[in-house]
Amino acid sequence: MIAKKNFILKQLQKLLFIASVSMACMGITACSEGEAQVDYDSPYCTICEEYKDVRPKYVFSYAENQAKDYPTSLGAFRFAYLVHQKSRGRIQIRVYVDGELGDEQELAKKMQQGGLDFMRASMAGLTSYSPESQVLIMPYLYKDSDHMWRVLDGEIGQNIMDSFNGSGMVALSWYDAGVRNFYSDKPIYCLEDMSGRVVRTQASDIMEDVISCLGATTYPTEYDEVYSALQTGRVDTAENNFASFESMEHYKVAKYYILDGHMRIPELQLISQTTYDKLTDEEKEIIESSAKESAIYERQLWLEREEISRQKILDEGCVIIELSDEERARFQAAVQPVYKKYCGPYMDLIEKIQSY
């Protein structure tokens, strides 16, 4: 009997947790009287006050694996709000953050089967659905952020979004994920300074080949183990964007942050083909326009987040090193074998992107 009561209690606690996450993602808080109240001014709010009493035609799910206050999550909340506003309450989207619905690979399969309506995913995990998109995750592909957005917002970006047709997913808009740079306990000024380095990376064939071409060796390990790996000397170098470097306090064990810009991996907002096919032409236009508006919003949030992180690490005494154009060209030349190995059939597209 006691075991049964404990089981029931655990199930109730689980249901309450899921309900609280869903309410938080909609900008809902509990009143002291026990009633639910929507904070319409919250950046997490997905409900437009003007249409709060409209019974929705659809209630869709949106999966996001980042924390609630992360730029991509805030972009998702903004997207859901815009859709609810433009559809006059007919379409409601519930955003689930912190990977509550699963990891990106699991979610992509759910979308193909019609078990999930929307998600935001990194291009690194989507290339199996569009071989052409492999081009976008190549190292040192873009000169800078402006260059990347000219490519993605232009004909090339649209063609790659269209290449997902037939995959069970429809690409809606590009999201920003920042630029990945190296950071280390010693300065890196030139290609020769990479020689003999031990670099923490994610488990990735491409990154292993990139690091090898630069004269270093990889040490794959989990993200939450990077700090201790740097602290204990298992690695002397790692790589990530400004926001991650600052938020995980890696600056405390790696003083030098090198602006080499080796990876700018864009991300996509996607809708399940099954869900998309349910919509009228008017509803599809609402979804597509809202996705593009939310993408502009998310990019601005990312820029602001990066600047805050950049200033904080400078205040903490870190040294930011910017490679010269000539030196960066040497890094790019060193990884040419990676381009040919992974994007052999698309070398023309790579050359077109680099000259954009």
URSULVEN-V307855 format. One line per field, one symbol per residue. phi: phi as a letter, one per 30 degrees, with the letter a starting at -180 (. if undefined). psi: psi as a letter, one per 20 degrees, with the letter a starting at -180 (. if undefined). burial: 1 if it has 9 or more other ideal C-beta (glycine too) atoms within 8 Angstrom, else 0. Layout:
# URSULVEN-V307855
phi = ???
psi = ???
burial = ???
This chain:
# URSULVEN-V307855
phi = .ddddddddddddddddddddddddcicbddddjdcbccdcddcdccdedcdcddddbbccbcbccdecdedddddddeddddddddhidbcbcccciieckddddddddddcicbcbacbdddccddcaeddeedcddhdcdadddddddddcddddddddddejcjbcdcaccdbibcbdbadbdbcbeddddidccdbddaddddddddddjcbcbdadedcdedddddidbcbbaadeddedddhdddbbdcccdcidbbcdbbcbbddddeddddddddddddddddddddddddddedddddddddddddjdccccddedddddddddceededdcbedcddddddddcd
psi = ggggghggghgggghhgghhggghijkpqprhiiqpppniiqiipjpphhkhjppqhqoqqpppirrhjqghghhgggggggggghjlihppppppakkhirrhgghhhhghijiqgqrpqqhhjihiinhhihhijqqkhqgagggghhghibgggghhghiipiijqppgrpqqjapprqqriqqohrhhiipiqopprropgghghghghijrqqnprqgijgghhghijhqiqaparggggghjkiihjnhpopmhlhpnorqqpqqphgggihqrhghghggghhghghggghgghggggggggghghghjjqppppqrhghhhggghhjhhgghgikgikhhhghgghj.
burial = 00000000000000000100111111111000000001110001111100110001000111110001011111111111111111101111111111001001001101110101111111101110110111111111110000111111010110111011001111111111110111111011001011001111100101111111111101111000011011000111111111111101011001011111111111111111111100100011011111111110111011001100110111000101101000110111011101110110011011011001
